[in-house]
């Protein structure tokens, strides 16, 4: 398992450097980046409660009592994180992926990693956009999370990309930055970055899947 984790962390470092080059911030110390890979578990999986037990108080933005209200859960193992020089490491959290009902619009799926798991990608050039994408209690929780004193207070922009296919998602790659516009101010950079990232995501899918198998096996044993 550690072999896969080491390779994936090396890839995360390379992707952070790729994002820095796209944004022209490779040598700017004011722009610091981090990256991580969240794994996806079906909410009906018997291991889901055991996984969540590892995230006490950090199963974020879930306002209902039952996991039956969810399609899945994204969770962040400690070993699948990378933080660049001077960057803060993202906290280990778990996030809900809500069910999509025909009577509801796509806004029901939380922006960021959950949205990417369902729809392929999510680009938040300024996390302040979350105020327009959520409402009620969730909006307040997100504002607290991304506030200066919150767990995600070091994140000002965020890009998330699905690993695996639409029918069989495995997890999500997240790249974050302590400044807005993590890939630069030009809108043209973002579709180009996604196009270049697609073959990389396909290539690592097998590695992520293998890591997840080992990881969940350890959980099942313990």
C-alpha positions, 0 to 999 in steps of 0.5 A: 500500500505504501508503494502506491501512496509514495507514487501517488504523492510524487504525482501530486507534487508533479501536478502542483508544479504543472499548475504553477507553470500554467499560472506563471507562479512557479517562482512566486512564493506568494502562491503556494499550492497543495494537492490530495486524492480523496477516495470514494466509498458507496454510502451502502458499503458496510465499510462506510460507517467504519471509514467515517469513524476515522473522521470524528467531527470532520464529516463535513457539510452533511445535514441529514441523519441517515447515510441512505440520503447519499450516493457516496462519501469522499474521504481523504487518507493522510497518506494521499496528500502533498503540500508545496513549500510553505503550504499548509496540508489540507485537513483529513475530512470526509464529504457527502455526495447527495443523491440527485433527484429529477425534481432537483437541480444540480445545485444539490451536489456540493461544489468542489470534490462532490460535484467533480465526482458526479460531473467530472470536474469543478473549478472554483477560481475563488472559494467565495463563489460557494456563497452563491452555490449553497444556501442555509446551514450549509452556506454558513458551514462553508463560510466558517470552513473557509474563513481565516480560522477555519480548517480550510482557511488557507484555500482561496481557489480549488480545482477538483477532477474525477478519477475513474469513469462517470459510471464507476468513479474511484475518487477525486483529485483536488488541487488548491491554492492560497490565492484566487485563480489558481491556474491564472487569470486567463479563462483559456488556461482552464480547459487546456489544463483539463484536456492535458490532465485527462490522460493523466487521470486515466493513467493513475486510476488503476493505481488509486483503485489498488491503493483503495483496495489495500486501504479498505482491506486494512480497515476491514481487518481493524 
